[in-house]
Amino acid sequence: MIHETLKTERIALENIFCIPVYDIFRNPVWVSHVQSFTPSFSIVFTNNSLIQRLFVEAGYQVKSSKLVKRSIYKGSNIRQLMIEGAKWEHLVPLSVQKVIVDIDGLKRLQEIKQTTD
């Protein structure tokens, strides 16, 4: 979804990699875990204070991004609206809406919700 949105916004993708990195629940090795999945990098963007500390301690420059109307645009809020059948489309870019439709995201969320209840 991030990649599709960047492409739609005509942001040059030559130096941008969207790489999923799964949590290993082991903070002492988190930085090396991330490094094992990614090309060389020097700047880390995160708003998570623990991740900030881990990467600063490892010698990286860390930046945070401005969160705009976090209570409205928070992913968990949007997913909850989707599960409830409420309007959510206006909260995401068109490219994200398309990906969600293409992967049958509403159905997937409802199935996940059923298994966690």
HELIX and SHEET records of a PDB file:
HELIX    1   1 ILE A    2  THR A    8  1                                   7    
HELIX    2   2 ASN A   27  VAL A   29  5                                   3    
HELIX    3   3 TRP A   30  PHE A   37  1                                   8    
HELIX    4   4 SER A   49  GLU A   57  1                                   9    
HELIX    5   5 ARG A   70  TYR A   73  1                                   4    
HELIX    6   6 GLY A   75  GLU A   84  1                                  10    
HELIX    7   7 GLU A   89  LEU A   91  5                                   3    
HELIX    8   8 LEU A   94  ASP A  102  1                                   9    
HELIX    9   9 GLY A  105  THR A  116  1                                  12    
SHEET    1   A 2 ILE A  43  PHE A  45  0                                        
SHEET    2   A 2 GLN A  61  LYS A  63  1                                        
END                                                                             
